[in-house]
C-alpha cells in the first residue's frame, strides 16, 4: 500500500532508520516506529498519510527532530514517522495582498523540510526579518516550527510561527 505513493527506498523498516527516529531533542524513548517514510515530494504526502490510516498506523510528522515538546516521539508501536527533510522547496520573497489586509506584505513559500535558518537568511537578504527565531534555527525545519508554534527571542516583537503564517 505504501509503495503506491512513494519509492521503495523511501519506506524504511531497518533498525538504523527506526532508532534514528525514536526520539527528538527531548531524548524520550517510548516506542520504536513501525516504519519511517522519507517522501521525495510534497505531492506524495496525502497518499502516504491516507495509506497509513488504512493500515492503522499513527502518523508522526518529523523535520529536524529538534523540538523539546515530544511532538516527534512515537508513543505506540504501530506508528509511521514521516520525515519531511527532503521537502526543501523555497521561493524568494514575494509581495502579496492577503485576504483581510489592505496592503501587500512580504511572503515566502517554503516546504516543511526547509531549515529555519535558510528562511531567515532569505528574508534578511531582502531587508526583512523572519519572526520565528528558535535557538535551533540551524537544524530545525519550518514544518516543525509551524506544528509547535515556535517563537524564539523575536516572538515578543514579531509573534510566533502561527502569528506570521499566511497559509498551510
C-alpha positions, -999 to +999 in steps of 0.1 A: +000+000+000+028+025+009+048+017-022+019+030-044+027+065-030+065+068-029+096+050-040+105+017-023+138+032-009+116+058+009+100+031+030+123+021+058+118-008+082+155-012+091+168-008+126+190+022+120+162+042+105+138+033+133+164+040+160+172+074+144+135+083+146+127+070+181+131+104+198+137+141+193+156+166+214+137+155+245+156+122+243+123+105+255+122+069+241+088+054+243+083+032+213+102+025+180+082+035+150+070+006+129+081+023+097+100+055+087+088+072+055+110+097+036+089+111+007+106+128-022+080+154-027+050+172-012+028+155-038+034+121-021+023+132+014-015+129+010-013+094-004+012+083+023-009+097+051-041+080+037-023+047+033-010+049+069-045+054+082-058+025+061-031+004+077-040+015+112-007+034+117-004+066+138+012+093+117+040+113+132+054+141+110+091+149+117+115+175+104+148+182+121+138+165+154+150+195+174+118+200+194+115+198+232+078+191+233+079+154+223+059+160+192+081+137+171+083+109+196+064+077+187+041+067+216+027+035+202+044+006+183+021+010+153+034+044+142+048+057+110+072+086+112+071+107+080+104+126+078+099+158+058+136+167+054+136+161+017+108+187+012+131+216+006+114+239-020+119+275-011+109+305-032+121+341-027+103+370-010+071+379-029+049+409-021+013+397-019-020+411-008-035+386+016-072+384+025-082+408+052-052+431+046-053+465+029-017+464+018+008+440+003+030+421+027+063+401+022+057+364+019+080+334+015+068+300+002+086+271+020+080+234+021+080+217+055+116+204+054+134+237+048+158+245+076+147+276+095+180+295+090+176+293+052+143+312+055+158+337+079+187+343+056+164+348+026+143+373+045+174+392+056+188+393+020+156+412+010+157+436+040+131+418+062+131+399+095+119+364+098+099+364+130+105+328+141+139+326+157+143+294+177+177+286+192+177+255+169+174+276+137+204+259+121+188+225+124+150+229+129+126+228+100+098+251+090+072+224+093+082+218+129+081+255+137+045+257+124+034+224+141+048+235+175+041+273+170+078+281+176+088+316+186+123+325+199+137+357+212+120+378+185+085+365+194+079+393+218+082+418+190+070+398+160+049+370+173+052+332+169+051+310+138+013+309+137+011+347+141+032+350+109+017+322+088-003+331+056-015+296+049-006+259+052 
